[in-house]
Amino acid sequence: MVLDNLKEGVLKPDLYESELNPVYAAMLAHYGVVADPARVRDPDRKGTVENAIQHTQATALKGRRFESIEEQNAFLEQWEEKWASKRVHGSTRRQVQAMFEEERPHLRALPARNFEYFTDRVYTVYDDTCIRVDHSSYAARPAAIGSRVLVRKYAHRLEIRDLKTQALLRSHDLADRPGTVVLPQDERLFNPSRETRRILAQAKTIGPSAERLCQLLFDTEGRVGQASSAWFGGIHAG
């Protein structure tokens, strides 16, 4: 597919290796399409396209009102069948339906599932081997502690990917509520870090009960328990 360098699709035009919007590139890959951005300031090399929305608004829908979207769709389906597909295209001087019939044998079936939209954001892996997304923790191994990873967030799940290669490292369902820790028990780190010692020292200044509580959280939850301990210590210190 030859496309103009629209900002929604092409982040950085280049004659050989254009940088595409990640969402746009993923959508093309999902439907088996290859994008070939047109050369900048070279209109003769661009494909001929028709603004379907403006054309439909200026012809089929102009001056008409509908009581429901179903009524409008029924009208447009009839308009497409009896007029739009039979008209002669202004640029090619050929009937639209006839051109489509030539293309039909070359069209492939659509994928079984629709494309899922997502957002990309970079996160840091904390010393408990997790990333924090929307106040919940998700296991990020094999990503190293302190490294930065690309998190691709969908409607109901997220993917943790290598920041440079975008290779998939981990996938999780999104947590139902904030504060959830998505980390298997056998992946939890129980060896104390500098942050662990700092939190326990802070709890000790509050009192022996606070110190025992924070130590218990660390003993049962590992380093992920530091978040609860830090919150408890901060509340009482304040």
C-alpha positions in Angstrom: 0.0 0.0 0.0 1.5 3.3 -1.1 0.5 6.0 1.4 1.1 9.7 1.8 3.2 10.7 4.8 0.3 11.3 7.1 1.5 12.0 10.7 -0.8 9.3 12.1 1.1 6.7 10.1 4.6 8.0 9.3 6.6 9.5 12.2 9.8 10.1 10.2 9.7 10.0 6.3 12.7 8.3 4.7 13.4 7.0 1.2 14.3 3.6 2.4 13.5 3.1 6.1 10.6 5.3 7.2 9.7 5.2 10.9 6.1 4.2 11.2 3.7 4.9 14.1 3.9 1.7 16.2 0.1 1.3 16.3 -0.2 1.8 12.6 2.7 -0.6 11.9 1.1 -3.2 14.1 -2.3 -2.8 12.3 -0.6 -3.3 8.9 1.2 -6.4 10.1 -2.1 -7.8 11.6 -3.8 -7.5 8.2 -0.8 -8.6 6.1 -0.2 -5.2 4.5 3.1 -3.6 3.7 3.3 0.2 3.9 5.5 2.0 1.3 5.4 5.7 2.2 5.5 8.0 -0.9 8.5 10.2 -1.6 8.2 13.7 0.0 7.2 16.4 -2.5 6.8 13.9 -5.3 3.0 13.8 -6.0 3.4 11.9 -9.3 4.5 8.8 -7.4 1.5 8.8 -5.0 -1.5 6.6 -5.6 -4.9 7.9 -6.7 -7.3 7.9 -3.8 -10.8 9.2 -3.3 -12.0 10.9 -0.1 -14.9 8.4 0.6 -16.2 10.3 3.6 -16.6 13.7 1.9 -18.0 12.0 -1.3 -20.6 10.2 0.7 -21.5 13.3 2.7 -21.8 15.4 -0.4 -23.9 13.0 -2.3 -25.8 10.3 -0.4 -26.2 12.1 2.9 -26.5 15.7 1.9 -29.8 17.2 3.1 -31.0 13.9 4.7 -31.8 13.1 8.3 -32.3 9.7 9.8 -34.0 8.5 13.0 -31.4 5.9 13.8 -28.0 4.6 12.7 -29.7 1.4 11.5 -31.9 3.4 9.2 -28.9 5.4 7.8 -26.9 2.2 7.2 -29.8 0.6 5.4 -30.1 3.6 3.1 -26.4 3.7 2.4 -26.3 0.0 1.6 -29.0 0.6 -1.0 -27.2 3.7 -2.3 -24.0 1.7 -2.6 -25.6 -1.1 -4.5 -27.8 0.9 -6.9 -25.7 4.0 -7.5 -22.2 4.3 -6.1 -20.9 0.9 -7.3 -22.4 1.4 -10.8 -21.1 4.9 -11.4 -18.1 5.7 -13.6 -15.1 7.0 -11.6 -14.1 10.5 -12.5 -10.3 9.8 -12.8 -10.2 6.3 -14.2 -13.3 6.6 -16.4 -14.3 3.1 -15.5 -17.2 1.6 -13.5 -16.4 1.2 -9.8 -17.9 -2.3 -9.5 -16.0 -3.5 -12.6 -12.7 -2.4 -11.1 -13.6 -4.1 -7.8 -14.4 -7.4 -9.5 -10.9 -7.4 -11.1 -9.4 -7.0 -7.6 -11.7 -9.4 -5.8 -9.7 -12.6 -6.7 -6.6 -11.1 -5.2 -8.1 -10.2 -1.9 -7.3 -12.4 1.1 -9.7 -13.3 3.9 -9.6 -11.1 6.9 -8.0 -12.5 10.1 -10.2 -14.4 12.5 -9.9 -11.7 15.2 -10.0 -7.9 14.9 -6.9 -5.7 15.5 -6.5 -4.6 19.1 -5.5 -1.0 19.7 -2.8 -0.3 22.3 -0.7 2.4 23.9 3.1 2.2 24.3 5.0 3.5 27.3 8.4 3.0 28.8 8.7 1.7 32.4 11.6 0.9 34.8 11.9 -2.6 36.4 12.1 -2.1 40.2 14.2 -4.1 42.6 11.4 -6.6 43.2 11.6 -7.5 39.5 8.2 -5.8 38.7 7.0 -2.8 36.8 4.3 -0.5 38.2 1.4 0.2 35.9 -1.7 2.0 37.1 -0.7 1.3 40.8 -0.4 -2.4 40.2 2.8 -4.5 40.0 3.5 -7.0 37.2 6.4 -9.5 36.9 8.9 -8.3 34.3 11.5 -11.1 34.2 13.6 -11.9 32.2 14.1 -8.1 32.1 16.9 -7.1 34.5 16.3 -5.0 37.6 16.9 -1.3 36.8 16.4 -1.8 33.1 13.8 0.0 31.0 11.2 -1.9 29.1 8.4 -1.1 26.6 5.0 -1.8 28.0 2.2 -2.3 25.4 -1.1 -1.9 27.1 -4.3 -3.2 25.5 -7.9 -3.1 26.7 -7.6 -6.1 28.9 -3.9 -7.2 29.0 -0.4 -5.8 28.7 2.8 -7.0 27.1 6.3 -6.3 28.4 8.8 -6.0 25.5 12.5 -5.4 25.1 13.0 -1.7 24.6 15.5 -2.1 21.7 14.3 -5.2 19.8 10.6 -5.1 21.0 10.8 -8.8 21.5 8.0 -10.1 23.8 9.3 -10.8 27.3 6.1 -11.2 29.4 2.3 -11.0 29.0 -0.3 -10.4 31.8 -4.0 -9.8 32.1 -4.7 -6.4 33.5 -5.4 -6.3 37.2 -9.0 -5.8 38.3 -8.1 -3.3 41.1 -5.2 -1.0 42.0 -2.6 -2.5 44.4 -2.7 -6.0 42.8 0.7 -7.8 42.6 0.9 -10.1 39.6 4.1 -12.0 40.6 4.4 -15.8 41.1 5.6 -16.8 44.6 8.7 -18.6 43.2 9.9 -15.4 41.5 9.8 -13.2 44.7 13.0 -11.9 46.1 13.5 -12.3 49.8 17.1 -11.1 50.1 17.0 -7.6 51.6 18.1 -4.6 49.5 19.2 -1.1 50.5 15.5 0.0 50.2 14.5 -2.9 52.5 16.9 -1.8 55.2 15.9 1.8 54.8 12.2 1.0 55.3 12.9 -1.3 58.2 15.0 1.4 59.9 12.3 3.9 59.3 9.7 1.5 60.9 12.0 1.0 63.9 11.9 4.7 64.6 8.1 4.6 64.8 8.1 1.7 67.3 8.6 -2.0 67.8 5.1 -2.9 66.5 5.7 -1.1 63.3 9.1 -2.7 62.8 7.6 -6.2 63.4 4.7 -5.5 60.9 7.1 -4.3 58.2 9.4 -7.3 58.8 6.5 -9.6 58.5 5.4 -8.1 55.2 8.9 -8.6 53.9 9.1 -12.2 55.2 5.8 -13.2 53.6 5.8 -11.2 50.4 9.4 -10.5 49.6 10.5 -7.2 48.2 7.0 -6.5 46.8 6.0 -6.1 50.4 8.2 -3.0 50.6 5.5 -0.9 48.9 3.1 -1.7 51.7 5.8 -1.2 54.3 6.8 2.2 52.8 3.2 3.3 52.7 2.6 2.3 56.4 5.9 4.0 57.5 5.1 7.2 55.5 1.6 7.5 57.0 2.8 7.1 60.6 5.9 9.2 60.0 3.7 12.0 58.7 
